[in-house]
Amino acid sequence: MNTTMKKSTVSSIDNSASPFVQLKNINLTDCQWTNGFWAEKFKTCEDIMVPYMGEVLCGDIGHALNNFKIAAGEKEGEHKGMFWHDGDFYKFIEAKIYVYAQNKDIKILEEIDHYIRIIAKAQEADGYLQTQIQLRPEVDRYENRKYHEMYNTGHLLITACVHFRVTEQRTFLDIAIKHADLLHTIFMPETKHYGRFGFNQTQIMGLVELYRTTEDKKYLALAERFINNRGVYAVEHNDTTIGYPIGDMVQERTPLRESTEAVGHAVLALYFYAGAADVAAETGEEALIKALDRLWENVTQKKMYLTGAVGQAHYGASTNLDMIEEGFINEYMMPNMTAYNETCANICNAMFSYRMLGLHGASKYADIMELVLYNSALSGISIEGNSYFYANPLRMLNNTRDYDAHENVTETPNREPYLSCFCCPPNLVRTIAQVSGWTYSIAKNGIALNLFGSSVLKTTLTDGSSLVIHQDTEYPWKGLVKLTIEECKDTAFDILVRIPSWATGATLTINGTKTDAPVTAGKYAIINKNWKKGDLLVLDMPMDVQIIEGHPRIEEVRNQIAVKRGPIVYCIESPDLPKHTSILDVYFNKNASLEATHKPDFLGGITTLQGELLIRKDKSESMYRTVQKPEFESYKTQLVPYFAWSNRGQAEMTVFMPVVWE
Ligand SMILES: [Zn+2]
């Protein structure tokens, strides 16, 4: 292992030296939460989410560490868990590293060292490391892509890179290098046999990160090989593909550079696009970037829910009529009750957008990151931090589905303390643990504010000058954000302030005077000046309740509305309705006003919307019937943030409600 290491920034995606990036990532610890929404989430992450997940995964229920121990010869037994369980364990370690990076608790580092020692022992002499195969003597390496070797590899490489950046220890990185070198010998030669290999192609992101860490171009070339291979082989089952649908399901019907529509499994698609965006950040290839632009627009403008969630169906078909699972179906086909919206897919939507933010520097990408974070990501975990949703539908109706029908039912009516398919929980927890790193980006000559949350930023601009900014806000409940410059260089530089697309009418003042810079919803306001210590920049966003309707092509929400305030999507949940009221009988009265009321002791501290809804009284069980004027009764109640639903026992819930306009 003589690979030289470049001085790296400590971020999960190190684009500090990437030549084709407009906005570069700050170091993981450059921005630290001080108080408020994200500080509290991080605290829950540190105190509950990560320790609880450790107990589960390192014990017999989760069995993830056991798998490595057995492969290492330190324990008797057999592999348990999904084929991608190793990858999910790496994601948990990644979350732990982010927490360590912030709190420097030596105990966390010791635990990570303990895992790494076992993982190293489980690794075979030539670098191979996949417990799901190593503990199944009847299965060969790279025999069938359903065994998820590429997924596990991707998370191994990413976690090892992050571990090296945070700790400067090579223990994990050396495992990753040895593993990636083996991968290179097998997959770099262009062979028909392995041309279509790889199911969930997380390895592309992992290889780019390893390239960024080691500066060894062969990893970047291999990442590109995986992109180039996709979509150029005949789509037919062979012995490496049996076990899951083929074609659009795994984005192999069309070469990525020619793709115009997001297809297939939503997590597979978005990890693939995110990996391609990482490659594009290094190569600047126009055809690749144009394709990613088209795909991003397609996802966010034609196939995304109001909550930022994606992957409309558990089982379905692509536009080409390929069978798909857990993924994208037709444009504007947006069922609420059966929406799949895997927590991972929603997070991947934010991860893809974060990379596109880097490539283009446009605030619309940060809008999606924010939308996902506050809604369809956080909905995946309970307020307490120890139970999880896999699917995140926009409407829940009790007693309409058999959740125990078979082992592949990942939808649940309540959050569960453990999911046998455990991809989502560590994905969400590692995201919550690192979101402070997404808050700012380094611009060409300055800094970009992407997300709002009370924090202290201590960072270094591209010219090496230091910058310290205090951010004070009660966001997302209040729209006032104050930035105080504590330290900066004495020449002019830019501060880019994201004006969210919903924040029409936002104002920006500097030391009490309205700025000349254009303040436009959906864009960064760019203020260039000679900043000095004590300068106060105030962004004031109107937090009006917004009534949202869908595009008329979305049949499922015609004449229905949803309620949004700032970045938060609201819902009505049965604990806030009279007993035995079906969620289907709840209508929205356009003439009733909703009033924001902050409740610090309710559901972890949230702002509810108080007002009157209508409950329909004339009911019928018949499928169709003649209707006269419906009868309604007014009911005084509250809406709660969508992410906070299902924390008060099993409930019915809906985001969209039919509207009565007068
Ligand atoms: Zn998942």
Residues whose N, C-alpha, C, O or C-beta is under 5 A from the ligand:
A	BS01	ZN	E342 C344 C423 C424
